């Protein structure tokens, strides 16, 4: 049995192309269907999204959470 709500993304990340002749005319969309994504998994998804938009990460760089006291 398919539930209509399960067909909808829990989180949707969309990058619309700029309306300028120098930009790549590509829309990038990531749909996160899983409802119980934890914080670390969401950071990995956001990093993948940024890389797909063309942001460069060197091998020793990643998105993360830094604690300050």
Secondary structure by P-SEA (a helix, b strand, c coil): ccccccccccbbbbbbcccccccccbbbbbbbccccccaaaaaaaaaaaaaaacccccccbbbbbbbcc
